[in-house]
């Protein structure tokens, strides 16, 4: 039975409450000097509110606007010098693809052998990214969607909080505000209008052709071309960029809405254990790559992190890292996972007969929709 539709007033109230909670969390974490405080604080605050029973939510259309704004901000970091690192991409992307296969196999085996999951559930829980596709497949195979979702989302949460903290402890990140570095002063209305129009148009084109993460990557590419080519030197107002980062945190945190804390605790061991296995494999490849190729360690760490591409891109923005390098790697991994996981799941066993539409459990929209 489908849940009752919310009225417009209920949607506004729940969205407003979620964004307010996210803003408070992000501001508090920023004021206490937590690395990438806006994204970490907003995510934790909304996630905690959802676990405590608050009806947290961010509507799909608002999520799409947030993605475009994040893409524009990411592209604004690009300069002509940024493109000099393109020569290292083939080697690092090839190593990333190998790392992704190793992470998936190791984490799948861990969930199967240590926690007793069936092979298909273990595969979906181990998938590094592509959450929306994984959940659709889990529904098709009639698997425990709660277990898979908790393991997947907990990995994103731990990465979002742990990566900035870990890099900061080793002095590998830039300090200060999350905003992209730019030499621009106050943007002229004409330049800002060109930036927004070009970014929105490209984002919609990428969405239309079903490009993975099309809204964010489309806006980022348009913004990167304009900034990297030296045609404009405009950035979004700081408060718009800050709101977009807080919005990403709210969307990710809202995935804990309607989750019973006891259910979360039940799968916490599997979530943390599988995260430890995945991050251990990723760390090994990071060490090898940085020893072979002169690439920034922080850039490689975020590029190889097995988290959702939208959240990891915001972490890159918050830490003043190279969005082109990191975006190319997360996109490559996303495409590998999207193509290979359904084939592996089919090889492990055919799906059962699909349930009638009215008998299927409702699927909560995600920011990757």
Secondary structure, 3 states (H helix, E strand, C coil): CCCCCCCHHHHHHHHHHHHHHHHHHHHHHHHCCCCCHHHHHHHHHHHHHHHCCCCCCCCHHHHHHHHHHHHHHHHCCCCHHHHHHHHHHHHHHHHHHHHHHHHHHHHHHHHHHCCCCCHHHHHHHHCCCCHHHHHHHHHHCCCCHHHHHHHHHHHHHHHHHHHHHHHHHCCCCCCCCCCCCCCCCCCCHHHHHHHHHHHHHHHHHHHHCCCCCHHHHHHHHHHHHHHHCCCCCCCCCHHHHHHHHHHHHHHHHHHHCCCCHHHHHHCHHHHHHHHHHHHHHHHHHHHHHHHHCCCCHHHHHHHHCCCCHHHHHHHHHHCCCCHHHHHHHHHHHHHHHHHHHHHHHHHHCCCCCCCCHHHCCCCCCCCCC
